[in-house]
């Protein structure tokens, strides 16, 4: 909508005739362009992946703010604790993400205020998605440019992993990825993830492997990635971010595995050469 | 008595009209939660929800004057009894009573209740309370409906009447 000055010096507003400058309008093909553009924005953001294991859940996020001048982070840069039994990681516009995580925390505590027990995971995700959906239907405001991955535990369904996006749609996943190169990561996870058989340790190794292959950089280092796990101990949920040493170890193990595979490939190639 | 769900039973007493109104409101909300989420509220969550509704109404223009006893069975926590009064105080209790009859029966229950009491023993204790009332309480209460909540749901255990001791 562009205001224009008429000859008599008054402003008139002309409606833009494009279908994508108003968020709450369908295009002739039946699409909501603003929602799609929001998801496009997220596709350029730092990768986040989540994997559900038998004995826990993990979230791994690519850190893009590796500027040396940045002050140290408190808990984490991209992983937010929502309440005792749930944490999430975000991909997209950080400012939008902060608003949404604050809303998530409020929703969780409001539930606890009313029922004096922790909110079941899916209900929290669902409530936030109801809020997100509003921005695709009323108000003329743009949708939130954030996708979230949630990891949590509740007494109904145990360990769970959810993903939500700007349209207000959400789903439960065994393993998934959002952000930059997420499609490659998801297809890799599809091949490698073993349902019902993956332990948290195996999931961590898988996460490092997938991240290494999908991130832009050549080598994976602990300062470029954040990994958090959620487990249950003594009837309580434990959410923790892996320390530098633990991430180092995982990366090292992965690199040794890769080196082994490379060496074997070379041997095979040489054998073939000598035999042919 | 109003069943809130398969394994939740609420006993309401107080201002007539308020009793049914509040009990039905809570019952329907419990059912709504079940429809929305596919699983039921646990007895303690349902009790706290009920308390919150009572407490919010208390300082509004429309408070409810109801006293409640909520009985429920939880798969993980087992059976539970909750006592709530019209001022929205809530407590999980081993035994509870509302009304003037409590002045007499509370001491009987205090004396004879044990944590590991069995169901037949509890029925005997109930009979003892009612006998005490028939002996000491000025109002004549001739019969009582008994219901039980357990892992098998809500069961109607019939009617019991006071058995005055022979002189």
HADDOCK unambig.tbl for C-alpha pairs under 7 A between the chains (distance, minus, plus):
assign (segid A and resid 114 and name CA) (segid B and resid 48 and name CA) 6.62 0.50 0.50
assign (segid A and resid 114 and name CA) (segid B and resid 49 and name CA) 5.45 0.50 0.50
assign (segid A and resid 114 and name CA) (segid B and resid 52 and name CA) 6.18 0.50 0.50
assign (segid A and resid 115 and name CA) (segid B and resid 45 and name CA) 4.66 0.50 0.50
assign (segid A and resid 115 and name CA) (segid B and resid 46 and name CA) 6.89 0.50 0.50
assign (segid A and resid 115 and name CA) (segid B and resid 48 and name CA) 5.23 0.50 0.50
assign (segid A and resid 115 and name CA) (segid B and resid 49 and name CA) 5.13 0.50 0.50
assign (segid A and resid 116 and name CA) (segid B and resid 45 and name CA) 6.22 0.50 0.50
assign (segid A and resid 116 and name CA) (segid B and resid 48 and name CA) 6.36 0.50 0.50
assign (segid A and resid 117 and name CA) (segid B and resid 45 and name CA) 6.54 0.50 0.50
